[in-house]
Amino acid sequence: MKAYRFFSNPGHIVSDGNTGLPMFKFDENGEYVTLDMSLAKRMGPHFLHEEIELIEVKEQAQVQAEEVKEEPDGLTCSVCGFKAASPSGLVNHMRKHREG
């Protein structure tokens, strides 16, 4: 199965031409991968791109998953030891302590 990799500036947000709503965002490497052939045809004239094999995409996902496992567990609540993956998750958890 074929996939398509597009290149742009890291964090570039692509909006729908009809509605103006954001559709997707290029990752920190300035890449976006899609399996959607109709989307690839629409994006082709506007972005540098390449056709890749789906196997390559799976390998990249495995590498990214391994990198996530190596990262620390996140933030820990000083009251009860709850571990949150993001600062906003910890803030939402801390609200429960204030309410109760």
Buried (B, 14 or more C-beta within 10 A) or exposed (E): EEBBBBBBEEEBEBEEEEEEEEEBEBBEEBBBBBEEEEBBEEBEEEBEBEEBEEEEBEEBEEEEEEEEEEEEEEBEBEEEEBEBEEEEBBEEBBEEEEEE
